[in-house]
Amino acid sequence: MSGVYVIHCKPTGELYVGGTKMEFAVRFSRHRQWLRQGGKSKSAGGSTKLLAAWLKWGEDAFEFIPLKEFPPEQVAEREWQAIERLKPTLNIYTTNAKKLAAEAGLTLSTIYARAQRGLTGEDLVAPKQRAPRKPYTRK
């Protein structure tokens, strides 16, 4: 079932909050794969802060906790509610990302995908780039 989950760093008490439209076990497996490969796999991972903590403390220091199940269409909004409430320190985005996305006319998933690629600051909210059009020529 889809829903919202937490990755808890036991030594520090820090949290990462995520949402998934897939089964929790599948999502957790993809997180682990990404983390075990140092963030280099194509599997959807997490944040650079989560990766840094994983590398510092090791796999045994983390626990994956499903918080609550939601229908897929509610996951994104419920994830943001959990982020605003829990204020996780291992997420790459802050609660300001929702406001930034709205102001830039982008979706949160676009902001998140850009952050996953290592973009920061203005690059997170820059307008979408379109490929230049080729000039029309008559044949």
Secondary structure, 3 states (H helix, E strand, C coil): CCEEEEEEECCCCCEEEEEECCCHHHHHHHHHHHHHCCCCCCCCCCCHHHHHHHHHHCHHHEEEEEEEECCHHHHHHHHHHHHHHHCCCCCCCCCHHHHHHHHHCCCHHHHHHHHHCCCCCHHHHCCCCCCCCCCCCCC
